[in-house]
């Protein structure tokens, strides 16, 4: 997380809402002498206190969860290099704009009986975004295929104890300077992610 408080303008609800929308991040725990990380889809429950996810049974994190472990899920938003030339003011330096949310808490294995509900809740969230496509559900699988797949994964739950976020969008620059940089971000990269970052930069003045 960036240390400048001007980049920490998001409140808990906004940060959790963004993490919920992304639904994918890097799960990290300390095992032995180094962090162990896994890229995982996840679901933040409506209580805003609990994260549901599943891991492949052979995942080192799953194997280490004989007791609950402190864990962190890092969620990345859009990002881009920012050239100092884009500000059109002197004595600037290169930087990188980005959005990042960190969810910290206690991660534990859950009983296998909870796995089906976890899978159904995760898939329902994302299938709903594909409407009017008929949603996929586990009911579409044969019992044999579903049981075989479920034997390979385990359900996990993380109780959230802390939420931190960086919204680094040039809020530390005058509005006209920030908006010029946002225009250049649009032209620098390709795709929805860079366009999203540019839109966030344009709106950053309203957050401060």
N, C-alpha and C positions, 0 to 999 in steps of 0.2 A: 504494500500500500504506500502511495506517495505521502510524504510527511506534511506537505503544505495543506493546512486546514481548508483553504479555499476550494480544494478539490474533493472535499468530503461533505458536500451539501445535501446529499440524499439522505432522507430519514429511513428508519427501519422498514416501513411499509413499502416505500419506493424501491429500496434495495432488494427486498424479498420478492416484490412483484416482478422486477426485472429478472432475477434469478429463476423464478417460476416460469416466466415466459421462455427463457433460454432452455432450461431443462436438461442441460448437459454441462459437465465440468470435469475437473481433475480432482479426484479423491486422493488425499495424501495422509499417511500415518507414519509415525516413526517406529521402525522395527529394527532393533539392533543399533548400528552406528549411522544409519542413513535413512532418509525418508523413502517410503515406497509409495508409488503413485499408480493410479489406474484411471483411465478415462471412462466415465460412466454417465448414462442417463439417470435422472432422478426426478422425484415428485415431491414438491413441498405441499404438505397437507394444509387444509383450510384453516387449521388452528395457528398457522405461522410459527409453530414450535417444533415441528417434526418433519424429517426428510425420510422418504422411503426409496429404496433402491435394491438392486440385486446384483450379485457377483457370481462369476463362474466359480464353481466349487474349488477349482485348482488355483485360483488367484491367491497370491501370497498374503494379501490382506485378509481374505476370507479364512485362510489357514491360521492366521495369527489371532483371530477373534475368539479365542477360548474364553477371554474375559473382555468386557468393553474397553475400547481404546479411544483416546482423544484423537480427533480427526478434523480435517479441514477440506472443504470442497471449494475450489477456485473456479469461478465462472467468468469467462472472458466475453466481453462485448466487442464491438467494432474497434479497429485501431488503424493508425496511419502515421507515417513519417510526416513531420511538419518542417518545411524548409524555412529558414529565417528570411529568405528573399520574399516570401509570400506576405509578410507583415507590411512591407513597404515603409519600414521605419528603421533607423540605424541601430547598430550595436545589439543585434539579436543573435541568438544561437539556435542550432537545430534542436528539436525535441521530438517526442512521440506522444500523440494523443491517444487515449484509450479509455475504456470502461472495464472495470474489474470488480467483482463481488466475491467476498470471502465469507463462507458459512463455517463456523467452528462449533464443535460439540462432541458428545459422547456417542461413538458408533458401536452397535452391538448386533450380533446375529439374532435372528428371530426364529421362532419355531417353523418348521417346514410347512405346517398347516396354514401359515399366513402367506405362503408364496403365491398361490393362485390369486388371492385378492390383490396382492401387490402388483402382479403382472397385469391383471385386468384394469386396475386403476391407472397404471402408467399408459397402457395402450389406449384406454378410453380418452384420456386427455388429448393425445396427439391425433387420434382418429377423428375426434370432434373438429379439429382444425381442417380436416380434408372434406368436410361436408360440401356438397350433397352426396359425395361418395358414400355408399353403404359401409358403415364402420366394420372393420375387422374385429373379431372377438375370438377368444380361445375356444369358443363353442364350434368354430369352423374346423378345428383340428380333430383328428380321430383320437380317441382316448389313449391308444398305444403311443402315437407320436407325441402327444402332449406330455404323457408321463415320462417318456424317454428324455425329452427336453428338460423337464422340470427336475429330473434327477441330477442334471449337470450344473444347476445353479442354486444359490441360497438367498433367502430374503434377509435384508439388513434394514436397520432403522438408526437414524442419528437424531438425537435430541439437541436442538440448537441452543447454544449458550451465548453466542456472540455473532453479530453481523457487522461487517466492515466493508466499505466500498470506496473506490476511487473513480470519480467522474472527471477525468483530466481533459478539458475541452477548451483550453485557453481562457478560462474565466479570469485569469490574472492579467489579461490584456484589455485595453480600451475596446469598447464595442466595435468601432470601425475597423480596428486592427484584427480583431477576432473574426469578423465577418469577411474580410479580405482573405484571410487564411482559409476559411470555410469554402469560399468560392474556388480556391486552388485545389483543395482536397477533392472536390467534385471532379476536377479535370485530371487529377493525378492518377487515381486508381480506377479500376473497373469493378462493376458489380454492386449488388444491393448493400453490402456491408459498408463500403466507403461512402455511399450516398447516405446511409443511416448516420454515420459518424458526422458527416457534414451538416445534416439536419440537427443533430444534437448540439453541435458547436453553435449553430445559429440561435438555438433556443437557450443556450447556457446563460445568457445575460438575464433571463427571467428567473433563473434558479438562485442567483446570487443576491 
